[in-house]
Amino acid sequence: MAEFRIAQDLIASENDKRAPALEADYEALGATLARRGVDIEAITRKVAEFFVAVPSWGVGTGGTRFARFPGSGEPRGIFDKLDDCAVINQLTQATPNVSLHIPWDKADAKELKAKGDALGLGFDAMNSNTFSDAPGQAHSYKYGSLSHTDAATRAQAVEHNLECIEIGKAIGSKALTVWIGDGSNFPGQSNFTRAFERYLASMAEIYKAVPDDWKLFSEHKMYEPAFYSTIVQDWGTNYLIAQTLGPKAQCLVDLGHHAPNTNIEMIVARLIQFGKLGGFHFNDSKYGDDDLDAGVIDPYRLFLVFNELVDAEQRGVNDFNPAHMIDQSHNVTDPIESLINSANEIRRAYAQALLVDRKALEGYQQDNDALMASETLKRAYRADVEPILAEARRRAGGAIDPIAAYRASGYRKKVAAERPASVAGGGGII
């Protein structure tokens, strides 16, 4: 039995207030979908079985290059983070796994596993950190890590990733995500080819240590912290890495790591087609890597990404099991509330994609009927699937309205009394 920080009686009480309206809305939506030949119960079951991992670092307040303004009750370490993650899963019943970041979350593996078990949480992909220096490390990553010109620095970065694998094996993880900030800030600072060769050689060492039942995810990002060039700058380079390393290596797509107007759903389709889509970091952005809550800027794009995923799922693409994780920064909101909303928006996009009339869409595509093909997608997207999402949560023991239940619980106020206030931090740019 999980150690709930929010009383189940409170959730039940909150649900009782909303149950009659939900039942009416669910019945009405079911009748509407039935006229389209869609079984609402089948969609609800699929949604209830769709899960997305939360990042341990996501339950803390984020910041910018200028400053960070801490919120109240911020977690003091990984065990507080796991408590917060458990609340998100308790209310949404959509986030049973947590992704750890080392060395931020470094702790005794047995204690991590025991805490996760007590809270009913598992562990998703491990994340290494060679984009900042840890206290006491021998070599700095200021000028790179896995692609550094210095062999000793590269060896240190490789060893850190191997350590992440060992921790992951002990707590039940099955993947390692390697994102690096390596690159250059000035033309001529780095030899593009040699730097990439050094990176591939370092990744090959890591790849050899990845267990056969694991996946190794590489992640592309067009800029930041290097502003002239980055080692893994786009999905094509990411694909080359995965192809070069071998079958355990796959590409991770972060929705915030692309230029505005990039056709991310087509990138997803390409990676599916060639067997290299490893998974996602879900978020949203306006200009660059803002890492806003999923679906707050462009929910239609999120839907179009899921349209490709459902298409692949229903076509029976071989060995198709992408990882799903949220990765976002919360500067002005309660991080728990933002993660709750993102988990629900991701499920919403999945539910809408399940409503696409695939047979009709294929017919319009074959006939080159652009207008009706587009309208077929929009018809599914316009559907209000909130009753499906709420019913899936309710049946699993979650909250019909998770934000309302969270606020009614007073959880943030309670943990603020337990956890010392964080000190505000300033950035280096004025």
N, C-alpha and C positions, 0 to 999 in steps of 0.2 A: 504494500500500500504506500503510495507516494505521500511525502510529508508536505501537505498543502499549506501555503502561507495565507491563503484566502479561504475562509470557511465555505465549505460546499453549501451549507445552509443559506448563506448570503446569496450565492449564485442561484440557488433554487428559488429563493424569494424574489429575486430580480426577474427570473424567468417567468414566474407565475404571473407577474404584472403584464408581461408581453405575450404570453402564450396564446390567448384568444385571437389577437390581431395576427400573429404569425400563422396560426391554423387557417384563418380566413384567406390570408394572402397566399399561402402555399397551395390551398385548394384552388384558388382562382388562377394562379399561374399554371398549375397542373392541367386545368381545363384548357387554357390557351395553348399550352404545348401539345396537348393531346390532339388538337385540331391540326397540328403540323405533323402528327405521327411520332411525337417524341414522348417517351415515358419519363416523367419527372423523377420517379423513384430510381430509375437507372442512373440518371444524371447525379442525383443526390448521393448515391452510393459511391460513384466515381470521385466526386468532390471530397467526400469523407475519407477516401483512401489516398488523397493527394497531400503530401507533406513538404514543407520547406524548412530548411535549417536556419537557425538564428546565429549571428556572430556574437561571441562573448564580448567583444569590444563594443558592440552596438548598444549595450545597455548603459554605457557611460555617455556623458555629454561630449559632443565633438567640438570642433573649432575651425579656425582658418589660419592662414599664415600670419594674420594680424593679431588675433587674440582668441582666448577661450574663456567662456563664461560658465563656470560649473553650475550644475543644478543641485537641488537639495537631495540628500539621501543617496549620493552616488556610491556605487560599490567600491569597497576598499581593496578588493582582490578577487581572485577567480571564484572563491566560494560564495561571496556575495553576488557575483555575476550570475552564478548558476541559480541562486535563489530567484533572481529577477527573471531569468530565462524560464524558470519553472512556472512563474506566474503567467507569462505570455502563453505558454502551452496549456496551462489549466483553463484559461479563458477562451482560447481559440481552438484548442484541440487540433492544431495544424502544425505545430513546431516541436516535435518530440526530440530533435537532435540539435546539439550545440557545436559550433565550429570554434576550436581553440586557436590562439595565436601565441606562439612561443618566441621570445621569452616572457612576454607580458603575463601569460597564464601558467608559467612554470610552477609546478607543485609536485608532491609525491604522487606517482601514478595510481597507487592503491587508494589513496585518499580521494583523488579525483573520481575514480571509478565508483567508490563507495558513495560519494556525494551524489553523483549522477544517478546511481541506482535508487538512492533514498528519495530522490525527487522525481523519479520516473523518466529520466532523461538519458539519451544515448549521445554518442559523439560522432560528429560528421568529419569532414576533411580537416586535417592539421594544416596550419599556416605557419610558414617560417618567416623570419624577419631579418633580412640583410639590407634593409633600406635605412636603418638607423643603428647607431652604436649602442651596445649594451654596456652597463658599468663593468669595468675591469677587462674588457676584451683586448687582446693584444694588438690587433690591426684595425684601423678605421675604414669604414665604407664610404668615406667622403667622396672618393673618386671611383666608386664601384665595388662590386662584391664578386659575383660569379664571373664577371668579365674583366676584373681588375688586371692591370699590367703586372702587378706583383703576385707571384705564385703563392706566397705564404698567405696573402689575404684571400685568394681564391680557395685555398685549402681550408681556411678557417670557415668560410661561407659554406663550403661543401659539408664540412663536419657538423655545422649547425643543422643543416637539413637532415643529415643522418640521425642526429639526436631527436629531431621531430618525428622521424619515422619510428624510432624505438619507443617514444612516449605514446605515439598513436597505436602501436601494436599492443601496448599494455592496457589501453583503455577501450579498445574495440573500434578504432577508426579504420577506414579502408581507403584513404586517399591522402595525398599530400599536394597542397597548392603552393606553387613557387611563383611569387610575384617579386620582381626586382625593380629598383629605381635607377638602375645603371643607365648611363648615357653620357651626353656631353652638353655643355652650355655655350660653347664657342665653336665656330667653324675651324676645322683643323685640330681641335683638341684631341680627337680620337680617330684612329684608323677604323672605319666602319667594318671592314672585312675581318681584320685581326681581332677586334673586340668581339665580334659575333663568333668567330672560331673559338676564342677562349670560353665564351659562354656555353657553346655546345659541348665542349670538352668537359666543363664542370658539370653540366646537366647529365652527361653520360655517366659520370661517376655516381651521381645521385640515383639515376635510373637503375643502375645495377643493384642498388640496395633496396629498391622498392619491391615488396613481396609480390608474388605472382597474382594474388587475388586483390591487389590494390590498383589504383590508378594514380598517375602523376599528371597534375594539371599545370599547364603554363598559361599565363594570363597576359594579354596584350593591353597596352595603354599608350595613347598617342603622345602624351607629354606629362611632365611633372613627376619627380622633382627636377629632372633634366629638361631644359626648355629648348635646346637646339635639336638634339636627337635622343631617342631612347632605343635600347637594345631590342625590345619586343614591341614595336610601335604599331603594328596592325595585325589583322587576322591572317593575312597571307604569311607573314613571318611566323606567326604562331603555328600555322599549319605546317610550315617547313620544319619547325622544331619537333612537332609531334611525329611527323613522318620520319624524320632523321633518327629520333630516339627509339621508336619501336611501338608495338601494339599497346603497351600499358600507358603510353603517353597520349594525352588528349588535350583539346583546347577548351579553356574556360572563357566564357563571354560575359564581361561586365557591361551592363547596359550604359553605364556612365562613362565608359572609356572610349567613346567615339565622338567624332566631330558632329556638330549639329547637322541634321538632314541626312546623315549616313543611313543607308538601308540595312538596319541591323537584322531584320527578319530574313533578308536574302543571304546574309552571312550565315545565319543559323541554318538555312536550307542547304547551303553549300557544304557546311561542316557535317550535317547529317548525311548528305549524299555520299561523302567520302569517308564516313565512319570515324570522324574525329571530333564530334561534339561531346565534350566531357560534361559540361554543365554551365550554370549561370551564377552570377552575382547580380541579384535584382536590386534596382534602385531607379531613380529618375534624375534628369538634369535639364537645365535650361541652356547653358552655354558650354560648360566643360564638365569636369568630374565633380559636380556638386554633391552627388550622393544624396539626393533628396529621397523622401519616402516614395516607394514604388507606386506608380500610377498617378502622382499628383500633377504632373505636367502633361504627359501624353499617354493617357490610359489606352487610347486606340492602338498605339504602337505596341504596348504590352500585350494587347489582345492579338495583334498580328504575329507577334513572336509565338504566342501559344497556338495560333492557328497552324503554324508550321510544325509545332511539337505534336499536336493532336493528329495532324495529317500523317506524320511519320508513325505515330502510335497505331493508328487505324490501318495503315498500309502494312503493318507488321514488319517494320524495318528490323533487320537482324541485330541482336544484342543492343537494343536501344533502351538505355536506362540513364539519362542524364541526371546529374546532381543539381539540386535546387537550393540556393542559399541567398539570404538577404545580406546586402553589404551597403550600409548607408550611414550617414552622419547626421546627428540630431543636435542642432545648435540652439534652437529656440523652442523646442517641444520637449515633453516628457519622453525620454527614449522608449520606455515600455509602451506608451500609447502609440508612438510612431511605428514600432515593430508590430504591434497588434494590427494596426491599420494596413501595413504593408502585407502581412500574411494574408489578410482578408482580400486585399486587392489582387494579389497573385492568384488566389483561389477563384476570384471573380473572373479574371481573364481566362482561366482554365475552363470554368463552367460555360462561359460564353462561347469559347472555341468548340466545346462539345456540342453546341447547338447548331453549328454550321451544317447546312444541308450539302453534304459532300457530293452526292450524286448530281444535284442541280449545278453545283459549282463546276464540277468537271465538264458537264455538258456545255455550260456557257464558255468555259475556257477552250473547249474543242471548236466551238462555233465562233470564236474570237468576238464574243459579245461582252465587251469591256464593261459596259454600263451595268448589265445584269449580274455579271460576276462580282462587281464591286458591291452592288446592292445586296447580294446574297450574304456577303460578309457583314455588311452593316446591319442587316436584319438580326443576325445573331448577336452582334455587339450591342444593339439598342435594347435587347431584352433585359428587363430588370430581374436579375437572378438572386437578389438579396434574400428572398424567402428560402431559396435552396441553400445558400451559405449559412443562414441562421439555423435552419432545420438540421443541417449536418453538424453544426456545433452543438446544438441542444441534445441531439441523440447520443453524442459522444460524451456528454457530461459537461460541456462548455457553456458559455453564456450566449443567449440570444443577442444581446447587445453588450459585447465585451468591454467597450470603453465605459459605458454607464456602470457596469458591474465593478470595474476597476476603480472608478472614482468613488463609488458608494462604499467600497471596502476600506478606503483611507490608507491603502498600502504605502503610498509615497510618504505620507506624514509619519507613519509608524517607523519606516526604515530610516527616515531623516533623524528621528530621535535616537536611533541605535548607532548610526554611522556618523563619524565626525565630518564636519563641513569641509569640502575641498577648497583649496586656495586658488583664486583666479590666476590665470597665467597670461602673460603678454607675448606678443610675437616680436619678431625682429625687424618688421617693416613699419615705418611710421609715415 
